[in-house]
Amino acid sequence: MIHFFDSPRHTLSLSHAVLLSGLVLLFMGILGGYIVDHRLGLAEQVLAHMLIITGPVLLKIGYIVRINACQRLHIPY
């Protein structure tokens, strides 16, 4: 796994995947926590609100990894 981060192109593709998954988790959390909350049980609502926390965390991590990869590839970010 460490060799995966040696290549800036692989790191850039990983950052795009992490950014996309963070957006999806955030969207699912907002949808489940605020839009269709009346149809969900308590456990599902708690899970949806946890997704609202983990989504932006993945967005931040993905963005930092993207900045690192772009800097190593000499691409303006």
N, CA, C, O and CB atoms as a CASP TS submission, in Angstrom:
PFRMAT TS
TARGET T0000
AUTHOR 0000-0000-0000
METHOD Language model
MODEL 1
PARENT N/A
ATOM      1  N   MET     1       0.823  -1.196   0.000  1.00  0.00           N
ATOM      2  CA  MET     1       0.000   0.000   0.000  1.00  0.00           C
ATOM      3  C   MET     1       0.862   1.253   0.000  1.00  0.00           C
ATOM      4  O   MET     1       0.476   2.276  -0.566  1.00  0.00           O
ATOM      5  CB  MET     1      -0.933   0.001   1.202  1.00  0.00           C
ATOM      6  N   ILE     2       2.034   1.179   0.635  1.00  0.00           N
ATOM      7  CA  ILE     2       2.902   2.344   0.684  1.00  0.00           C
ATOM      8  C   ILE     2       3.391   2.688  -0.720  1.00  0.00           C
ATOM      9  O   ILE     2       3.538   3.865  -1.049  1.00  0.00           O
ATOM     10  CB  ILE     2       4.095   2.096   1.628  1.00  0.00           C
ATOM     11  N   HIS     3       3.643   1.681  -1.550  1.00  0.00           N
ATOM     12  CA  HIS     3       4.097   1.931  -2.911  1.00  0.00           C
ATOM     13  C   HIS     3       3.016   2.621  -3.747  1.00  0.00           C
ATOM     14  O   HIS     3       3.321   3.247  -4.762  1.00  0.00           O
ATOM     15  CB  HIS     3       4.514   0.622  -3.573  1.00  0.00           C
ATOM     16  N   PHE     4       1.764   2.509  -3.325  1.00  0.00           N
ATOM     17  CA  PHE     4       0.676   3.176  -4.044  1.00  0.00           C
ATOM     18  C   PHE     4       0.836   4.688  -3.983  1.00  0.00           C
ATOM     19  O   PHE     4       0.500   5.389  -4.938  1.00  0.00           O
ATOM     20  CB  PHE     4      -0.686   2.765  -3.463  1.00  0.00           C
ATOM     21  N   PHE     5       1.351   5.196  -2.858  1.00  0.00           N
ATOM     22  CA  PHE     5       1.505   6.640  -2.697  1.00  0.00           C
ATOM     23  C   PHE     5       2.783   7.167  -3.323  1.00  0.00           C
ATOM     24  O   PHE     5       2.992   8.380  -3.354  1.00  0.00           O
ATOM     25  CB  PHE     5       1.478   6.998  -1.238  1.00  0.00           C
ATOM     26  N   ASP     6       3.646   6.290  -3.825  1.00  0.00           N
ATOM     27  CA  ASP     6       4.851   6.740  -4.511  1.00  0.00           C
ATOM     28  C   ASP     6       4.521   7.412  -5.841  1.00  0.00           C
ATOM     29  O   ASP     6       5.209   8.342  -6.261  1.00  0.00           O
ATOM     30  CB  ASP     6       5.793   5.568  -4.740  1.00  0.00           C
ATOM     31  N   SER     7       3.484   6.944  -6.487  1.00  0.00           N
ATOM     32  CA  SER     7       3.085   7.512  -7.771  1.00  0.00           C
ATOM     33  C   SER     7       2.071   8.636  -7.558  1.00  0.00           C
ATOM     34  O   SER     7       1.007   8.400  -6.987  1.00  0.00           O
ATOM     35  CB  SER     7       2.495   6.419  -8.691  1.00  0.00           C
ATOM     36  N   PRO     8       2.382   9.846  -8.003  1.00  0.00           N
ATOM     37  CA  PRO     8       1.423  10.941  -7.818  1.00  0.00           C
ATOM     38  C   PRO     8       0.141  10.751  -8.623  1.00  0.00           C
ATOM     39  O   PRO     8      -0.913  11.248  -8.226  1.00  0.00           O
ATOM     40  CB  PRO     8       2.064  12.254  -8.203  1.00  0.00           C
ATOM     41  N   ARG     9       0.215  10.042  -9.742  1.00  0.00           N
ATOM     42  CA  ARG     9      -1.006   9.790 -10.530  1.00  0.00           C
ATOM     43  C   ARG     9      -1.956   8.869  -9.770  1.00  0.00           C
ATOM     44  O   ARG     9      -3.166   9.095  -9.775  1.00  0.00           O
ATOM     45  CB  ARG     9      -0.650   9.167 -11.904  1.00  0.00           C
ATOM     46  N   HIS    10      -1.427   7.836  -9.118  1.00  0.00           N
ATOM     47  CA  HIS    10      -2.279   6.958  -8.318  1.00  0.00           C
ATOM     48  C   HIS    10      -2.862   7.709  -7.121  1.00  0.00           C
ATOM     49  O   HIS    10      -4.017   7.509  -6.747  1.00  0.00           O
ATOM     50  CB  HIS    10      -1.485   5.731  -7.840  1.00  0.00           C
ATOM     51  N   THR    11      -2.045   8.567  -6.535  1.00  0.00           N
ATOM     52  CA  THR    11      -2.523   9.360  -5.407  1.00  0.00           C
ATOM     53  C   THR    11      -3.642  10.305  -5.842  1.00  0.00           C
ATOM     54  O   THR    11      -4.607  10.512  -5.105  1.00  0.00           O
ATOM     55  CB  THR    11      -1.367  10.157  -4.784  1.00  0.00           C
ATOM     56  N   LEU    12      -3.511  10.877  -7.036  1.00  0.00           N
ATOM     57  CA  LEU    12      -4.549  11.770  -7.547  1.00  0.00           C
ATOM     58  C   LEU    12      -5.849  11.011  -7.805  1.00  0.00           C
ATOM     59  O   LEU    12      -6.932  11.517  -7.510  1.00  0.00           O
ATOM     60  CB  LEU    12      -4.076  12.456  -8.834  1.00  0.00           C
ATOM     61  N   SER    13      -5.750   9.812  -8.349  1.00  0.00           N
ATOM     62  CA  SER    13      -6.973   9.032  -8.574  1.00  0.00           C
ATOM     63  C   SER    13      -7.594   8.598  -7.251  1.00  0.00           C
ATOM     64  O   SER    13      -8.818   8.538  -7.134  1.00  0.00           O
ATOM     65  CB  SER    13      -6.673   7.800  -9.444  1.00  0.00           C
ATOM     66  N   LEU    14      -6.764   8.295  -6.251  1.00  0.00           N
ATOM     67  CA  LEU    14      -7.291   7.964  -4.931  1.00  0.00           C
ATOM     68  C   LEU    14      -8.009   9.166  -4.327  1.00  0.00           C
ATOM     69  O   LEU    14      -9.065   9.018  -3.712  1.00  0.00           O
ATOM     70  CB  LEU    14      -6.162   7.493  -4.000  1.00  0.00           C
ATOM     71  N   SER    15      -7.439  10.350  -4.501  1.00  0.00           N
ATOM     72  CA  SER    15      -8.084  11.539  -3.939  1.00  0.00           C
ATOM     73  C   SER    15      -9.434  11.800  -4.590  1.00  0.00           C
ATOM     74  O   SER    15     -10.375  12.223  -3.918  1.00  0.00           O
ATOM     75  CB  SER    15      -7.183  12.761  -4.105  1.00  0.00           C
ATOM     76  N   HIS    16      -9.539  11.553  -5.885  1.00  0.00           N
ATOM     77  CA  HIS    16     -10.833  11.729  -6.550  1.00  0.00           C
ATOM     78  C   HIS    16     -11.860  10.742  -6.017  1.00  0.00           C
ATOM     79  O   HIS    16     -13.027  11.095  -5.843  1.00  0.00           O
ATOM     80  CB  HIS    16     -10.685  11.562  -8.065  1.00  0.00           C
ATOM     81  N   ALA    17     -11.439   9.515  -5.758  1.00  0.00           N
ATOM     82  CA  ALA    17     -12.362   8.517  -5.204  1.00  0.00           C
ATOM     83  C   ALA    17     -12.804   8.896  -3.794  1.00  0.00           C
ATOM     84  O   ALA    17     -13.974   8.738  -3.447  1.00  0.00           O
ATOM     85  CB  ALA    17     -11.705   7.128  -5.191  1.00  0.00           C
ATOM     86  N   VAL    18     -11.881   9.392  -2.988  1.00  0.00           N
ATOM     87  CA  VAL    18     -12.228   9.793  -1.620  1.00  0.00           C
ATOM     88  C   VAL    18     -13.149  11.010  -1.639  1.00  0.00           C
ATOM     89  O   VAL    18     -14.093  11.086  -0.853  1.00  0.00           O
ATOM     90  CB  VAL    18     -10.953  10.101  -0.802  1.00  0.00           C
ATOM     91  N   LEU    19     -12.881  11.957  -2.526  1.00  0.00           N
ATOM     92  CA  LEU    19     -13.760  13.126  -2.647  1.00  0.00           C
ATOM     93  C   LEU    19     -15.168  12.723  -3.068  1.00  0.00           C
ATOM     94  O   LEU    19     -16.150  13.219  -2.516  1.00  0.00           O
ATOM     95  CB  LEU    19     -13.184  14.124  -3.653  1.00  0.00           C
ATOM     96  N   LEU    20     -15.265  11.836  -4.032  1.00  0.00           N
ATOM     97  CA  LEU    20     -16.576  11.388  -4.491  1.00  0.00           C
ATOM     98  C   LEU    20     -17.319  10.628  -3.403  1.00  0.00           C
ATOM     99  O   LEU    20     -18.517  10.834  -3.211  1.00  0.00           O
ATOM    100  CB  LEU    20     -16.432  10.515  -5.728  1.00  0.00           C
ATOM    101  N   SER    21     -16.624   9.757  -2.693  1.00  0.00           N
ATOM    102  CA  SER    21     -17.296   9.010  -1.625  1.00  0.00           C
ATOM    103  C   SER    21     -17.724   9.936  -0.495  1.00  0.00           C
ATOM    104  O   SER    21     -18.771   9.716   0.113  1.00  0.00           O
ATOM    105  CB  SER    21     -16.379   7.908  -1.081  1.00  0.00           C
ATOM    106  N   GLY    22     -16.942  10.960  -0.204  1.00  0.00           N
ATOM    107  CA  GLY    22     -17.345  11.933   0.810  1.00  0.00           C
ATOM    108  C   GLY    22     -18.590  12.696   0.408  1.00  0.00           C
ATOM    109  O   GLY    22     -19.471  12.936   1.234  1.00  0.00           O
ATOM    110  N   LEU    23     -18.668  13.078  -0.856  1.00  0.00           N
ATOM    111  CA  LEU    23     -19.879  13.761  -1.343  1.00  0.00           C
ATOM    112  C   LEU    23     -21.104  12.861  -1.278  1.00  0.00           C
ATOM    113  O   LEU    23     -22.186  13.299  -0.887  1.00  0.00           O
ATOM    114  CB  LEU    23     -19.675  14.243  -2.777  1.00  0.00           C
ATOM    115  N   VAL    24     -20.932  11.607  -1.661  1.00  0.00           N
ATOM    116  CA  VAL    24     -22.054  10.663  -1.634  1.00  0.00           C
ATOM    117  C   VAL    24     -22.522  10.438  -0.200  1.00  0.00           C
ATOM    118  O   VAL    24     -23.724  10.437   0.066  1.00  0.00           O
ATOM    119  CB  VAL    24     -21.654   9.319  -2.283  1.00  0.00           C
ATOM    120  N   LEU    25     -21.578  10.246   0.729  1.00  0.00           N
ATOM    121  CA  LEU    25     -21.961  10.034   2.124  1.00  0.00           C
ATOM    122  C   LEU    25     -22.648  11.260   2.707  1.00  0.00           C
ATOM    123  O   LEU    25     -23.624  11.132   3.446  1.00  0.00           O
ATOM    124  CB  LEU    25     -20.740   9.678   2.960  1.00  0.00           C
ATOM    125  N   LEU    26     -22.149  12.438   2.383  1.00  0.00           N
ATOM    126  CA  LEU    26     -22.783  13.668   2.871  1.00  0.00           C
ATOM    127  C   LEU    26     -24.192  13.809   2.318  1.00  0.00           C
ATOM    128  O   LEU    26     -25.117  14.148   3.056  1.00  0.00           O
ATOM    129  CB  LEU    26     -21.945  14.896   2.491  1.00  0.00           C
ATOM    130  N   PHE    27     -24.363  13.554   1.031  1.00  0.00           N
ATOM    131  CA  PHE    27     -25.688  13.642   0.421  1.00  0.00           C
ATOM    132  C   PHE    27     -26.646  12.624   1.043  1.00  0.00           C
ATOM    133  O   PHE    27     -27.796  12.951   1.335  1.00  0.00           O
ATOM    134  CB  PHE    27     -25.593  13.421  -1.098  1.00  0.00           C
ATOM    135  N   MET    28     -26.171  11.386   1.248  1.00  0.00           N
ATOM    136  CA  MET    28     -27.023  10.367   1.862  1.00  0.00           C
ATOM    137  C   MET    28     -27.386  10.738   3.294  1.00  0.00           C
ATOM    138  O   MET    28     -28.508  10.489   3.734  1.00  0.00           O
ATOM    139  CB  MET    28     -26.327   9.006   1.837  1.00  0.00           C
ATOM    140  N   GLY    29     -26.449  11.327   4.018  1.00  0.00           N
ATOM    141  CA  GLY    29     -26.726  11.753   5.386  1.00  0.00           C
ATOM    142  C   GLY    29     -27.757  12.867   5.445  1.00  0.00           C
ATOM    143  O   GLY    29     -28.654  12.838   6.287  1.00  0.00           O
ATOM    144  N   ILE    30     -27.639  13.839   4.570  1.00  0.00           N
ATOM    145  CA  ILE    30     -28.615  14.933   4.534  1.00  0.00           C
ATOM    146  C   ILE    30     -29.983  14.407   4.126  1.00  0.00           C
ATOM    147  O   ILE    30     -31.006  14.786   4.696  1.00  0.00           O
ATOM    148  CB  ILE    30     -28.159  16.043   3.562  1.00  0.00           C
ATOM    149  N   LEU    31     -29.985  13.526   3.131  1.00  0.00           N
ATOM    150  CA  LEU    31     -31.248  12.950   2.675  1.00  0.00           C
ATOM    151  C   LEU    31     -31.929  12.155   3.783  1.00  0.00           C
ATOM    152  O   LEU    31     -33.123  12.319   4.033  1.00  0.00           O
ATOM    153  CB  LEU    31     -31.013  12.057   1.461  1.00  0.00           C
ATOM    154  N   GLY    32     -31.161  11.294   4.443  1.00  0.00           N
ATOM    155  CA  GLY    32     -31.753  10.459   5.494  1.00  0.00           C
ATOM    156  C   GLY    32     -32.007  11.190   6.790  1.00  0.00           C
ATOM    157  O   GLY    32     -32.948  10.856   7.510  1.00  0.00           O
ATOM    158  N   GLY    33     -31.189  12.186   7.108  1.00  0.00           N
ATOM    159  CA  GLY    33     -31.328  12.881   8.382  1.00  0.00           C
ATOM    160  C   GLY    33     -32.344  13.993   8.396  1.00  0.00           C
ATOM    161  O   GLY    33     -32.874  14.334   9.453  1.00  0.00           O
ATOM    162  N   TYR    34     -32.629  14.573   7.228  1.00  0.00           N
ATOM    163  CA  TYR    34     -33.504  15.743   7.223  1.00  0.00           C
ATOM    164  C   TYR    34     -34.678  15.658   6.243  1.00  0.00           C
ATOM    165  O   TYR    34     -35.716  16.281   6.469  1.00  0.00           O
ATOM    166  CB  TYR    34     -32.697  16.949   6.908  1.00  0.00           C
ATOM    167  N   ILE    35     -34.526  14.911   5.179  1.00  0.00           N
ATOM    168  CA  ILE    35     -35.586  14.912   4.162  1.00  0.00           C
ATOM    169  C   ILE    35     -36.562  13.765   4.369  1.00  0.00           C
ATOM    170  O   ILE    35     -37.773  13.985   4.359  1.00  0.00           O
ATOM    171  CB  ILE    35     -34.981  14.826   2.762  1.00  0.00           C
ATOM    172  N   VAL    36     -36.076  12.569   4.552  1.00  0.00           N
ATOM    173  CA  VAL    36     -36.973  11.409   4.732  1.00  0.00           C
ATOM    174  C   VAL    36     -36.884  10.879   6.164  1.00  0.00           C
ATOM    175  O   VAL    36     -37.050   9.680   6.389  1.00  0.00           O
ATOM    176  CB  VAL    36     -36.618  10.280   3.723  1.00  0.00           C
ATOM    177  N   ASP    37     -36.625  11.757   7.131  1.00  0.00           N
ATOM    178  CA  ASP    37     -36.450  11.320   8.512  1.00  0.00           C
ATOM    179  C   ASP    37     -37.727  10.763   9.133  1.00  0.00           C
ATOM    180  O   ASP    37     -37.655   9.943  10.048  1.00  0.00           O
ATOM    181  CB  ASP    37     -35.949  12.463   9.343  1.00  0.00           C
ATOM    182  N   HIS    38     -38.871  11.185   8.663  1.00  0.00           N
ATOM    183  CA  HIS    38     -40.127  10.694   9.220  1.00  0.00           C
ATOM    184  C   HIS    38     -40.399   9.236   8.843  1.00  0.00           C
ATOM    185  O   HIS    38     -41.219   8.580   9.485  1.00  0.00           O
ATOM    186  CB  HIS    38     -41.274  11.567   8.751  1.00  0.00           C
ATOM    187  N   ARG    39     -39.731   8.727   7.823  1.00  0.00           N
ATOM    188  CA  ARG    39     -39.914   7.338   7.394  1.00  0.00           C
ATOM    189  C   ARG    39     -38.902   6.381   8.021  1.00  0.00           C
ATOM    190  O   ARG    39     -39.051   5.166   7.898  1.00  0.00           O
ATOM    191  CB  ARG    39     -39.818   7.252   5.890  1.00  0.00           C
ATOM    192  N   LEU    40     -37.881   6.905   8.688  1.00  0.00           N
ATOM    193  CA  LEU    40     -36.813   6.081   9.220  1.00  0.00           C
ATOM    194  C   LEU    40     -36.971   5.862  10.719  1.00  0.00           C
ATOM    195  O   LEU    40     -37.577   6.667  11.426  1.00  0.00           O
ATOM    196  CB  LEU    40     -35.471   6.713   8.924  1.00  0.00           C
ATOM    197  N   GLY    41     -36.414   4.759  11.179  1.00  0.00           N
ATOM    198  CA  GLY    41     -36.389   4.493  12.609  1.00  0.00           C
ATOM    199  C   GLY    41     -35.263   5.273  13.273  1.00  0.00           C
ATOM    200  O   GLY    41     -34.523   6.007  12.617  1.00  0.00           O
ATOM    201  N   LEU    42     -35.150   5.102  14.577  1.00  0.00           N
ATOM    202  CA  LEU    42     -34.158   5.856  15.330  1.00  0.00           C
ATOM    203  C   LEU    42     -32.735   5.468  14.935  1.00  0.00           C
ATOM    204  O   LEU    42     -31.876   6.338  14.785  1.00  0.00           O
ATOM    205  CB  LEU    42     -34.361   5.640  16.822  1.00  0.00           C
ATOM    206  N   ALA    43     -32.480   4.175  14.765  1.00  0.00           N
ATOM    207  CA  ALA    43     -31.130   3.728  14.402  1.00  0.00           C
ATOM    208  C   ALA    43     -30.709   4.264  13.034  1.00  0.00           C
ATOM    209  O   ALA    43     -29.560   4.664  12.848  1.00  0.00           O
ATOM    210  CB  ALA    43     -31.061   2.197  14.404  1.00  0.00           C
ATOM    211  N   GLU    44     -31.633   4.273  12.088  1.00  0.00           N
ATOM    212  CA  GLU    44     -31.305   4.799  10.756  1.00  0.00           C
ATOM    213  C   GLU    44     -31.066   6.308  10.794  1.00  0.00           C
ATOM    214  O   GLU    44     -30.216   6.818  10.065  1.00  0.00           O
ATOM    215  CB  GLU    44     -32.431   4.475   9.764  1.00  0.00           C
ATOM    216  N   GLN    45     -31.806   7.019  11.634  1.00  0.00           N
ATOM    217  CA  GLN    45     -31.597   8.458  11.756  1.00  0.00           C
ATOM    218  C   GLN    45     -30.245   8.770  12.395  1.00  0.00           C
ATOM    219  O   GLN    45     -29.561   9.711  11.995  1.00  0.00           O
ATOM    220  CB  GLN    45     -32.724   9.088  12.576  1.00  0.00           C
ATOM    221  N   VAL    46     -29.872   7.973  13.386  1.00  0.00           N
ATOM    222  CA  VAL    46     -28.555   8.158  14.010  1.00  0.00           C
ATOM    223  C   VAL    46     -27.460   7.887  12.992  1.00  0.00           C
ATOM    224  O   VAL    46     -26.483   8.632  12.921  1.00  0.00           O
ATOM    225  CB  VAL    46     -28.387   7.231  15.241  1.00  0.00           C
ATOM    226  N   LEU    47     -27.612   6.831  12.204  1.00  0.00           N
ATOM    227  CA  LEU    47     -26.637   6.522  11.156  1.00  0.00           C
ATOM    228  C   LEU    47     -26.561   7.646  10.122  1.00  0.00           C
ATOM    229  O   LEU    47     -25.475   8.010   9.672  1.00  0.00           O
ATOM    230  CB  LEU    47     -26.997   5.197  10.468  1.00  0.00           C
ATOM    231  N   ALA    48     -27.713   8.189   9.752  1.00  0.00           N
ATOM    232  CA  ALA    48     -27.727   9.283   8.783  1.00  0.00           C
ATOM    233  C   ALA    48     -27.004  10.509   9.334  1.00  0.00           C
ATOM    234  O   ALA    48     -26.279  11.177   8.597  1.00  0.00           O
ATOM    235  CB  ALA    48     -29.169   9.644   8.406  1.00  0.00           C
ATOM    236  N   HIS    49     -27.189  10.811  10.600  1.00  0.00           N
ATOM    237  CA  HIS    49     -26.502  11.955  11.182  1.00  0.00           C
ATOM    238  C   HIS    49     -25.005  11.682  11.336  1.00  0.00           C
ATOM    239  O   HIS    49     -24.203  12.615  11.287  1.00  0.00           O
ATOM    240  CB  HIS    49     -27.117  12.306  12.536  1.00  0.00           C
ATOM    241  N   MET    50     -24.621  10.425  11.521  1.00  0.00           N
ATOM    242  CA  MET    50     -23.194  10.089  11.544  1.00  0.00           C
ATOM    243  C   MET    50     -22.576  10.268  10.163  1.00  0.00           C
ATOM    244  O   MET    50     -21.408  10.640  10.046  1.00  0.00           O
ATOM    245  CB  MET    50     -22.986   8.645  12.035  1.00  0.00           C
ATOM    246  N   LEU    51     -23.358  10.004   9.115  1.00  0.00           N
ATOM    247  CA  LEU    51     -22.859  10.214   7.755  1.00  0.00           C
ATOM    248  C   LEU    51     -22.635  11.695   7.474  1.00  0.00           C
ATOM    249  O   LEU    51     -21.757  12.052   6.689  1.00  0.00           O
ATOM    250  CB  LEU    51     -23.836   9.630   6.732  1.00  0.00           C
ATOM    251  N   ILE    52     -23.422  12.555   8.109  1.00  0.00           N
ATOM    252  CA  ILE    52     -23.242  13.994   7.938  1.00  0.00           C
ATOM    253  C   ILE    52     -21.895  14.427   8.518  1.00  0.00           C
ATOM    254  O   ILE    52     -21.313  15.415   8.071  1.00  0.00           O
ATOM    255  CB  ILE    52     -24.397  14.773   8.612  1.00  0.00           C
ATOM    256  N   ILE    53     -21.407  13.693   9.502  1.00  0.00           N
ATOM    257  CA  ILE    53     -20.093  13.999  10.078  1.00  0.00           C
ATOM    258  C   ILE    53     -18.977  13.381   9.245  1.00  0.00           C
ATOM    259  O   ILE    53     -17.973  14.040   8.977  1.00  0.00           O
ATOM    260  CB  ILE    53     -20.009  13.494  11.527  1.00  0.00           C
ATOM    261  N   THR    54     -19.136  12.130   8.833  1.00  0.00           N
ATOM    262  CA  THR    54     -18.050  11.453   8.126  1.00  0.00           C
ATOM    263  C   THR    54     -17.894  11.927   6.680  1.00  0.00           C
ATOM    264  O   THR    54     -16.795  11.855   6.131  1.00  0.00           O
ATOM    265  CB  THR    54     -18.284   9.962   8.145  1.00  0.00           C
ATOM    266  N   GLY    55     -18.950  12.399   6.064  1.00  0.00           N
ATOM    267  CA  GLY    55     -18.857  12.898   4.694  1.00  0.00           C
ATOM    268  C   GLY    55     -17.886  14.058   4.547  1.00  0.00           C
ATOM    269  O   GLY    55     -16.983  13.989   3.713  1.00  0.00           O
ATOM    270  N   PRO    56     -18.040  15.125   5.331  1.00  0.00           N
ATOM    271  CA  PRO    56     -17.091  16.237   5.227  1.00  0.00           C
ATOM    272  C   PRO    56     -15.663  15.863   5.648  1.00  0.00           C
ATOM    273  O   PRO    56     -14.699  16.439   5.144  1.00  0.00           O
ATOM    274  CB  PRO    56     -17.574  17.390   6.075  1.00  0.00           C
ATOM    275  N   VAL    57     -15.528  14.906   6.564  1.00  0.00           N
ATOM    276  CA  VAL    57     -14.179  14.457   6.937  1.00  0.00           C
ATOM    277  C   VAL    57     -13.489  13.843   5.726  1.00  0.00           C
ATOM    278  O   VAL    57     -12.322  14.133   5.462  1.00  0.00           O
ATOM    279  CB  VAL    57     -14.238  13.431   8.106  1.00  0.00           C
ATOM    280  N   LEU    58     -14.207  12.993   4.987  1.00  0.00           N
ATOM    281  CA  LEU    58     -13.631  12.399   3.781  1.00  0.00           C
ATOM    282  C   LEU    58     -13.366  13.461   2.714  1.00  0.00           C
ATOM    283  O   LEU    58     -12.384  13.371   1.977  1.00  0.00           O
ATOM    284  CB  LEU    58     -14.564  11.315   3.225  1.00  0.00           C
ATOM    285  N   LEU    59     -14.227  14.453   2.633  1.00  0.00           N
ATOM    286  CA  LEU    59     -13.987  15.548   1.691  1.00  0.00           C
ATOM    287  C   LEU    59     -12.684  16.276   2.013  1.00  0.00           C
ATOM    288  O   LEU    59     -11.899  16.579   1.114  1.00  0.00           O
ATOM    289  CB  LEU    59     -15.162  16.537   1.711  1.00  0.00           C
ATOM    290  N   LYS    60     -12.458  16.553   3.281  1.00  0.00           N
ATOM    291  CA  LYS    60     -11.237  17.256   3.673  1.00  0.00           C
ATOM    292  C   LYS    60      -9.998  16.407   3.415  1.00  0.00           C
ATOM    293  O   LYS    60      -8.996  16.907   2.904  1.00  0.00           O
ATOM    294  CB  LYS    60     -11.301  17.649   5.148  1.00  0.00           C
ATOM    295  N   ILE    61     -10.061  15.130   3.764  1.00  0.00           N
ATOM    296  CA  ILE    61      -8.918  14.244   3.530  1.00  0.00           C
ATOM    297  C   ILE    61      -8.645  14.117   2.037  1.00  0.00           C
ATOM    298  O   ILE    61      -7.493  14.183   1.609  1.00  0.00           O
ATOM    299  CB  ILE    61      -9.168  12.852   4.149  1.00  0.00           C
ATOM    300  N   GLY    62      -9.685  13.937   1.250  1.00  0.00           N
ATOM    301  CA  GLY    62      -9.511  13.832  -0.194  1.00  0.00           C
ATOM    302  C   GLY    62      -8.934  15.089  -0.802  1.00  0.00           C
ATOM    303  O   GLY    62      -8.119  15.017  -1.722  1.00  0.00           O
ATOM    304  N   TYR    63      -9.344  16.239  -0.301  1.00  0.00           N
ATOM    305  CA  TYR    63      -8.831  17.499  -0.827  1.00  0.00           C
ATOM    306  C   TYR    63      -7.357  17.688  -0.485  1.00  0.00           C
ATOM    307  O   TYR    63      -6.582  18.170  -1.312  1.00  0.00           O
ATOM    308  CB  TYR    63      -9.646  18.666  -0.287  1.00  0.00           C
ATOM    309  N   ILE    64      -6.970  17.312   0.726  1.00  0.00           N
ATOM    310  CA  ILE    64      -5.565  17.420   1.119  1.00  0.00           C
ATOM    311  C   ILE    64      -4.698  16.484   0.283  1.00  0.00           C
ATOM    312  O   ILE    64      -3.613  16.866  -0.153  1.00  0.00           O
ATOM    313  CB  ILE    64      -5.397  17.104   2.614  1.00  0.00           C
ATOM    314  N   VAL    65      -5.175  15.257   0.059  1.00  0.00           N
ATOM    315  CA  VAL    65      -4.433  14.306  -0.774  1.00  0.00           C
ATOM    316  C   VAL    65      -4.350  14.827  -2.210  1.00  0.00           C
ATOM    317  O   VAL    65      -3.327  14.662  -2.873  1.00  0.00           O
ATOM    318  CB  VAL    65      -5.105  12.905  -0.742  1.00  0.00           C
ATOM    319  N   ARG    66      -5.423  15.451  -2.685  1.00  0.00           N
ATOM    320  CA  ARG    66      -5.422  16.019  -4.044  1.00  0.00           C
ATOM    321  C   ARG    66      -4.405  17.148  -4.169  1.00  0.00           C
ATOM    322  O   ARG    66      -3.672  17.220  -5.155  1.00  0.00           O
ATOM    323  CB  ARG    66      -6.825  16.536  -4.412  1.00  0.00           C
ATOM    324  N   ILE    67      -4.359  18.024  -3.177  1.00  0.00           N
ATOM    325  CA  ILE    67      -3.389  19.113  -3.202  1.00  0.00           C
ATOM    326  C   ILE    67      -1.968  18.558  -3.213  1.00  0.00           C
ATOM    327  O   ILE    67      -1.111  19.049  -3.948  1.00  0.00           O
ATOM    328  CB  ILE    67      -3.590  20.047  -1.994  1.00  0.00           C
ATOM    329  N   ASN    68      -1.720  17.539  -2.402  1.00  0.00           N
ATOM    330  CA  ASN    68      -0.403  16.920  -2.358  1.00  0.00           C
ATOM    331  C   ASN    68      -0.032  16.325  -3.715  1.00  0.00           C
ATOM    332  O   ASN    68       1.083  16.522  -4.198  1.00  0.00           O
ATOM    333  CB  ASN    68      -0.361  15.839  -1.275  1.00  0.00           C
ATOM    334  N   ALA    69      -0.959  15.602  -4.327  1.00  0.00           N
ATOM    335  CA  ALA    69      -0.680  14.975  -5.630  1.00  0.00           C
ATOM    336  C   ALA    69      -0.480  16.029  -6.712  1.00  0.00           C
ATOM    337  O   ALA    69       0.416  15.890  -7.545  1.00  0.00           O
ATOM    338  CB  ALA    69      -1.824  14.024  -6.030  1.00  0.00           C
ATOM    339  N   CYS    70      -1.289  17.073  -6.717  1.00  0.00           N
ATOM    340  CA  CYS    70      -1.141  18.127  -7.720  1.00  0.00           C
ATOM    341  C   CYS    70       0.180  18.864  -7.559  1.00  0.00           C
ATOM    342  O   CYS    70       0.804  19.257  -8.545  1.00  0.00           O
ATOM    343  CB  CYS    70      -2.301  19.114  -7.628  1.00  0.00           C
ATOM    344  N   GLN    71       0.601  19.047  -6.323  1.00  0.00           N
ATOM    345  CA  GLN    71       1.875  19.708  -6.091  1.00  0.00           C
ATOM    346  C   GLN    71       3.028  18.844  -6.587  1.00  0.00           C
ATOM    347  O   GLN    71       3.988  19.363  -7.156  1.00  0.00           O
ATOM    348  CB  GLN    71       2.049  20.026  -4.606  1.00  0.00           C
ATOM    349  N   ARG    72       2.945  17.537  -6.379  1.00  0.00           N
ATOM    350  CA  ARG    72       3.997  16.642  -6.863  1.00  0.00           C
ATOM    351  C   ARG    72       3.994  16.523  -8.379  1.00  0.00           C
ATOM    352  O   ARG    72       5.042  16.279  -8.977  1.00  0.00           O
ATOM    353  CB  ARG    72       3.838  15.268  -6.245  1.00  0.00           C
ATOM    354  N   LEU    73       2.826  16.691  -9.018  1.00  0.00           N
ATOM    355  CA  LEU    73       2.741  16.640 -10.476  1.00  0.00           C
ATOM    356  C   LEU    73       2.954  18.002 -11.139  1.00  0.00           C
ATOM    357  O   LEU    73       2.956  18.105 -12.365  1.00  0.00           O
ATOM    358  CB  LEU    73       1.401  16.088 -10.886  1.00  0.00           C
ATOM    359  N   HIS    74       3.132  19.037 -10.332  1.00  0.00           N
ATOM    360  CA  HIS    74       3.301  20.415 -10.807  1.00  0.00           C
ATOM    361  C   HIS    74       2.081  20.871 -11.598  1.00  0.00           C
ATOM    362  O   HIS    74       2.207  21.539 -12.625  1.00  0.00           O
ATOM    363  CB  HIS    74       4.565  20.535 -11.674  1.00  0.00           C
ATOM    364  N   ILE    75       0.899  20.503 -11.109  1.00  0.00           N
ATOM    365  CA  ILE    75      -0.382  20.925 -11.688  1.00  0.00           C
ATOM    366  C   ILE    75      -0.951  22.003 -10.762  1.00  0.00           C
ATOM    367  O   ILE    75      -0.996  21.801  -9.549  1.00  0.00           O
ATOM    368  CB  ILE    75      -1.392  19.698 -11.852  1.00  0.00           C
ATOM    369  N   PRO    76      -1.383  23.133 -11.301  1.00  0.00           N
ATOM    370  CA  PRO    76      -2.002  24.140 -10.405  1.00  0.00           C
ATOM    371  C   PRO    76      -3.307  23.603  -9.841  1.00  0.00           C
ATOM    372  O   PRO    76      -4.106  23.004 -10.562  1.00  0.00           O
ATOM    373  CB  PRO    76      -2.259  25.480 -11.161  1.00  0.00           C
ATOM    374  N   TYR    77      -3.514  23.815  -8.582  1.00  0.00           N
ATOM    375  CA  TYR    77      -4.724  23.351  -7.927  1.00  0.00           C
ATOM    376  C   TYR    77      -5.567  24.512  -7.600  1.00  0.00           C
ATOM    377  O   TYR    77      -6.649  24.350  -7.036  1.00  0.00           O
ATOM    378  CB  TYR    77      -4.424  22.551  -6.684  1.00  0.00           C
TER
END
